[in-house]
Amino acid sequence: MHLERLTALFRPRTAALAAALCASFFPSVPAWADDSAAITRIERNLASRVMLKGAPGASLADEMKRLNVPGVSVAVIRGGKLAWARAYGVAYAGGPAVTPETLFQAASVSKPVTALAAMRMVEGGKLALDADINNSLTSWKLPAGPDGAKASLRQLLSHTAGTSVSGFPGYAADAPLPTVLQILGGQAPANNKPVRIEAAPGAAWNYSGGGYTVVQQAMADTAGKPFDALLAESVLKPLGMRDSTFAQPLPAAMKARAAQPHDGKGQPYPGGAYTHPEMAAAGLWTTPSDVARFALAVQDIQAGRLKGVLSAELARTMLTPIQRNYALGFGIEGQAPRQAFGHTGANKGFRSSMLASFDGDNGVIVMTNGDNGGQLAASLERAVAIEYGWSVRQPKVREAVALSPELRKTYVGRYESPVLGSFEIAERDGKLGLSMKGGPFDTLYAESDKVLFMLERDAELRFEDADGGKIVGGPLNAPYKRVSL
């Protein structure tokens, strides 16, 4: 039995004991056995995007409760290895505790895994990066765009093909499932519009899960086998991702290990996880540890340390941004030589995030089973980045001043924005807070009596007059108007 499998049987608070027991049976103990103090600090000091100077972070337990996220699983890469993995909370109410082997929907973290499989086909001469994708499609053709425009694999993988359909909502357990061809054509029972080229390929970046579904069909047509089988053969098995599958719906044999999705109030979605026939864009079921294995492989391939999966040259092509800091399946952040690659994911009731450094030294993967889990994952990433001194994901530090009770009341009300819609500023327990579109209550802090800011968003509200009549600035630099108290 592997060490991580044995320690997964222990609750997090007894993990140190588990590591000690394992040390007597295994000659080589991973670094996380000695990382318990760092893990405890991370658990106690989650970091928001903006931190108050001198103030401690929030605890993981408190943030899970505040954001109504039932379960979270995390894996950390250090020194080019899977250093440690921990899990917290439950897979569903009344259900088992989350362990490092609990399965989650990766959502759009599926895209970089798909991109690696596609690049393997490119290297094998089965797909071409810059030819018309229709050359690889036999069961369906992508209609030409404006002025006869055609899309390439490189453009589809980098979201620069001008294709439609940003994302997919998935299908409830009792809903009829469309075929991939019905999804591409926007035909019932598919719940999306047709996938089409709507803008000039190469002209602009426009996120398109629809484009990845085109890639899915091209890969399946070319290989002559189902997409999930192709990905298992070309990526999951070679990289040791033994707890991962693109099969949709999740096979019955794996369901007992799966987390269930929850909405923003922490309530389970009826019928459980939604099904995503759009496997390339959103269909991967996996664990943070398996995603860490994927990230480690990408790090090693591009550095020339891992042979036989993909050439270092093509791996570096995958990690070269094309537009909007997006490469082929990966978002890229930071500046050379301190760069990182990653992706986030959002399916109904699941949120996930992957981040790994180019140099192979660091990485963190977080998976949750709640609609507010994206905020939790980001806070965990920053806590890990702070603990280990990373150059990316460091919070911004601001100072706050106290507002009088009378001044706080002048800001309370409902506001309208032509960009973000409506939001509400309210007062709870002597603190101002903002709630947007029914989301969580985010506390507002004051830089002055004219400027309020949030911790979860690097954004501020600038009041033009003392009674809160009009606000200028703020998120997206859009104007806001108070419409009622």
Secondary structure in CASP SS format (residue, H / E / C, confidence):
PFRMAT SS
TARGET T0000
AUTHOR 0000-0000-0000
METHOD secondary structure of the structure
MODEL  1
M C 1.00
H C 1.00
L H 1.00
E H 1.00
R H 1.00
L H 1.00
T H 1.00
A C 1.00
L C 1.00
F C 1.00
R C 1.00
P H 1.00
R H 1.00
T H 1.00
A H 1.00
A H 1.00
L H 1.00
A H 1.00
A H 1.00
A H 1.00
L H 1.00
C H 1.00
A H 1.00
S C 1.00
F C 1.00
F C 1.00
P C 1.00
S C 1.00
V C 1.00
P C 1.00
A H 1.00
W H 1.00
A H 1.00
D H 1.00
D C 1.00
S H 1.00
A H 1.00
A H 1.00
I H 1.00
T H 1.00
R H 1.00
I H 1.00
E H 1.00
R H 1.00
N C 1.00
L E 1.00
A C 1.00
S C 1.00
R C 1.00
V E 1.00
M E 1.00
L E 1.00
K C 1.00
G C 1.00
A C 1.00
P C 1.00
G C 1.00
A E 1.00
S C 1.00
L H 1.00
A H 1.00
D H 1.00
E H 1.00
M H 1.00
K H 1.00
R H 1.00
L H 1.00
N C 1.00
V C 1.00
P C 1.00
G E 1.00
V E 1.00
S E 1.00
V E 1.00
A E 1.00
V E 1.00
I E 1.00
R E 1.00
G C 1.00
G C 1.00
K E 1.00
L E 1.00
A E 1.00
W E 1.00
A E 1.00
R E 1.00
A E 1.00
Y E 1.00
G E 1.00
V E 1.00
A C 1.00
Y C 1.00
A C 1.00
G C 1.00
G C 1.00
P C 1.00
A E 1.00
V C 1.00
T C 1.00
P C 1.00
E C 1.00
T C 1.00
L E 1.00
F E 1.00
Q E 1.00
A C 1.00
A H 1.00
S H 1.00
V H 1.00
S H 1.00
K H 1.00
P H 1.00
V H 1.00
T H 1.00
A H 1.00
L H 1.00
A H 1.00
A H 1.00
M H 1.00
R H 1.00
M H 1.00
V H 1.00
E H 1.00
G C 1.00
G C 1.00
K C 1.00
L C 1.00
A C 1.00
L C 1.00
D C 1.00
A C 1.00
D E 1.00
I H 1.00
N H 1.00
N H 1.00
S H 1.00
L C 1.00
T C 1.00
S C 1.00
W C 1.00
K C 1.00
L C 1.00
P C 1.00
A C 1.00
G C 1.00
P H 1.00
D H 1.00
G H 1.00
A C 1.00
K C 1.00
A C 1.00
S E 1.00
L H 1.00
R H 1.00
Q H 1.00
L H 1.00
L H 1.00
S C 1.00
H C 1.00
T C 1.00
A C 1.00
G C 1.00
T E 1.00
S C 1.00
V C 1.00
S C 1.00
G C 1.00
F C 1.00
P C 1.00
G C 1.00
Y E 1.00
A C 1.00
A C 1.00
D C 1.00
A C 1.00
P C 1.00
L C 1.00
P C 1.00
T C 1.00
V H 1.00
L H 1.00
Q H 1.00
I H 1.00
L H 1.00
G H 1.00
G C 1.00
Q C 1.00
A C 1.00
P C 1.00
A C 1.00
N C 1.00
N C 1.00
K C 1.00
P C 1.00
V C 1.00
R C 1.00
I E 1.00
E C 1.00
A C 1.00
A C 1.00
P C 1.00
G C 1.00
A C 1.00
A C 1.00
W C 1.00
N C 1.00
Y C 1.00
S C 1.00
G H 1.00
G H 1.00
G H 1.00
Y H 1.00
T H 1.00
V H 1.00
V H 1.00
Q H 1.00
Q H 1.00
A H 1.00
M H 1.00
A H 1.00
D H 1.00
T H 1.00
A H 1.00
G C 1.00
K C 1.00
P C 1.00
F H 1.00
D H 1.00
A H 1.00
L H 1.00
L H 1.00
A H 1.00
E H 1.00
S H 1.00
V H 1.00
L H 1.00
K C 1.00
P C 1.00
L C 1.00
G C 1.00
M C 1.00
R C 1.00
D C 1.00
S C 1.00
T E 1.00
F C 1.00
A C 1.00
Q C 1.00
P C 1.00
L C 1.00
P C 1.00
A H 1.00
A H 1.00
M H 1.00
K H 1.00
A C 1.00
R C 1.00
A E 1.00
A C 1.00
Q C 1.00
P C 1.00
H E 1.00
D C 1.00
G C 1.00
K C 1.00
G C 1.00
Q C 1.00
P E 1.00
Y C 1.00
P C 1.00
G C 1.00
G C 1.00
A C 1.00
Y C 1.00
T E 1.00
H C 1.00
P C 1.00
E C 1.00
M H 1.00
A H 1.00
A H 1.00
A H 1.00
G C 1.00
L C 1.00
W E 1.00
T E 1.00
T C 1.00
P H 1.00
S H 1.00
D H 1.00
V H 1.00
A H 1.00
R H 1.00
F H 1.00
A H 1.00
L H 1.00
A H 1.00
V H 1.00
Q H 1.00
D H 1.00
I H 1.00
Q H 1.00
A C 1.00
G C 1.00
R C 1.00
L C 1.00
K C 1.00
G C 1.00
V C 1.00
L C 1.00
S C 1.00
A H 1.00
E H 1.00
L H 1.00
A H 1.00
R H 1.00
T H 1.00
M H 1.00
L C 1.00
T C 1.00
P C 1.00
I C 1.00
Q E 1.00
R C 1.00
N C 1.00
Y E 1.00
A C 1.00
L C 1.00
G C 1.00
F C 1.00
G E 1.00
I E 1.00
E E 1.00
G E 1.00
Q E 1.00
A C 1.00
P C 1.00
R E 1.00
Q E 1.00
A E 1.00
F E 1.00
G E 1.00
H E 1.00
T E 1.00
G E 1.00
A E 1.00
N E 1.00
K C 1.00
G C 1.00
F E 1.00
R E 1.00
S E 1.00
S E 1.00
M E 1.00
L E 1.00
A E 1.00
S E 1.00
F C 1.00
D C 1.00
G C 1.00
D C 1.00
N E 1.00
G E 1.00
V E 1.00
I E 1.00
V E 1.00
M E 1.00
T E 1.00
N C 1.00
G C 1.00
D C 1.00
N C 1.00
G H 1.00
G H 1.00
Q H 1.00
L H 1.00
A H 1.00
A H 1.00
S H 1.00
L H 1.00
E H 1.00
R H 1.00
A H 1.00
V H 1.00
A H 1.00
I H 1.00
E H 1.00
Y H 1.00
G C 1.00
W C 1.00
S C 1.00
V C 1.00
R C 1.00
Q C 1.00
P C 1.00
K E 1.00
V E 1.00
R E 1.00
E C 1.00
A C 1.00
V E 1.00
A C 1.00
L C 1.00
S C 1.00
P H 1.00
E H 1.00
L H 1.00
R H 1.00
K H 1.00
T H 1.00
Y H 1.00
V C 1.00
G E 1.00
R E 1.00
Y E 1.00
E E 1.00
S E 1.00
P C 1.00
V C 1.00
L C 1.00
G E 1.00
S E 1.00
F E 1.00
E E 1.00
I E 1.00
A E 1.00
E E 1.00
R E 1.00
D C 1.00
G C 1.00
K E 1.00
L E 1.00
G E 1.00
L E 1.00
S E 1.00
M E 1.00
K C 1.00
G C 1.00
G C 1.00
P C 1.00
F C 1.00
D E 1.00
T E 1.00
L E 1.00
Y E 1.00
A E 1.00
E C 1.00
S C 1.00
D C 1.00
K C 1.00
V E 1.00
L E 1.00
F E 1.00
M E 1.00
L C 1.00
E C 1.00
R C 1.00
D C 1.00
A C 1.00
E E 1.00
L E 1.00
R E 1.00
F E 1.00
E C 1.00
D C 1.00
A C 1.00
D C 1.00
G C 1.00
G C 1.00
K E 1.00
I E 1.00
V E 1.00
G C 1.00
G C 1.00
P H 1.00
L H 1.00
N H 1.00
A C 1.00
P C 1.00
Y E 1.00
K E 1.00
R E 1.00
V E 1.00
S E 1.00
L C 1.00
END
